Every structure is written in C-alpha cells, then in structure tokens.
Amino acid sequence: MSGKGLAQFDAHHAIHQAAFDEAEQWTRILRKKAHEGQVDEALHLASVLLEHWETRTLRHADSEEEGLYQEIERAESRVARRIAQLTRDHDLMRTLVTEIEGILATHGWSDGVVERFEAMLLINAIHGRDEEKFLFQSGLPLADILAKER
C-alpha cells in the first residue's frame, strides 16, 4: 500500500521538486569542481550525489513501484503500458547510478561521471512531469482507486 502523500498532487510534486533541486545544485557544484580540476572534491561530491540519488529519488521510485503503481494497475489494467514506461524511467536512473559507481570504483574520477549525473537530471525532470500528468491530470480516478485498496 502506498503512502498518502503519493496520492496527493501537492505532496507528490513537493517530493519530486525537493529531490530534483538538491540533485541539480550538487551536480552544478560537481561540474564546477571537475572543470577546475579539483579531483578530490569532485570524487567526494560524486559520492554525496550517489547517496542522494539512491536515498531520495530511487527510494521514492521504489515506493511508487511497490505500492502506488501496483494499486493503480490492479484497479485500471488499461494503464499497464504507461506504468511500464514510468518504471523504465526509474530503471534508466538506476542504470546510470550503477555505471557511475562502476566508473568511480574502477577509475576514480573520470570523464563521463558529470554527464551521467546530468542525464539523470534530464530523465528525472521528464519523468516527474509525465508521472504527475498521468497521475493527476489524466482523469485517472486516483482517490477512488486508492480508497478501494485500503
């Protein structure tokens, strides 16, 4: 069963926006440190950013997939394709996190790390917009669906 906040637009949007804003800010700083050749600082920030993505954005994604998405799909099987697309967005972000972890473990600081973080920001921005539109503007009877599940 999903948390109450996932089913309310303002709360759900606030979760997305806060995590995105923090990741964007850290990525901007990481880009600057990398550009300036401050490798030790860039490595530290990359580790902070990875933890952020894992504990904020991807943990939220797990919650959606394990609760909200399943509840919606059980009640409205016609949305299975859309749920699969949203889940794929989460999987792309997970893949990029794994790639960054691999690069850092194998090479230390390397070209491509900042670009992967920036790619996650782009995927996340598109995903958040699409997910909010689907959940809250598509005519999906979200409140009714979740009330039935409880």
Rosetta blueprint (number, residue, H / E / L):
1 M L
2 S L
3 G L
4 K H
5 G H
6 L H
7 A H
8 Q L
9 F H
10 D H
11 A H
12 H H
13 H H
14 A H
15 I H
16 H H
17 Q H
18 A H
19 A H
20 F H
21 D H
22 E H
23 A H
24 E H
25 Q H
26 W H
27 T H
28 R H
29 I H
30 L H
31 R H
32 K H
33 K H
34 A H
35 H H
36 E L
37 G L
38 Q L
39 V H
40 D H
41 E H
42 A H
43 L H
44 H H
45 L H
46 A H
47 S H
48 V H
49 L H
50 L H
51 E H
52 H H
53 W H
54 E H
55 T H
56 R H
57 T H
58 L H
59 R H
60 H H
61 A H
62 D H
63 S H
64 E H
65 E H
66 E H
67 G H
68 L H
69 Y H
70 Q H
71 E H
72 I H
73 E H
74 R H
75 A H
76 E L
77 S H
78 R H
79 V H
80 A H
81 R H
82 R H
83 I H
84 A H
85 Q H
86 L H
87 T H
88 R H
89 D H
90 H H
91 D H
92 L H
93 M H
94 R H
95 T H
96 L H
97 V H
98 T H
99 E H
100 I H
101 E H
102 G H
103 I H
104 L H
105 A H
106 T H
107 H H
108 G L
109 W L
110 S L
111 D L
112 G L
113 V H
114 V H
115 E H
116 R H
117 F H
118 E H
119 A H
120 M H
121 L H
122 L H
123 I H
124 N H
125 A H
126 I H
127 H H
128 G H
129 R H
130 D H
131 E H
132 E H
133 K H
134 F H
135 L H
136 F H
137 Q H
138 S L
139 G L
140 L L
141 P L
142 L H
143 A H
144 D H
145 I H
146 L H
147 A H
148 K H
149 E H
150 R L
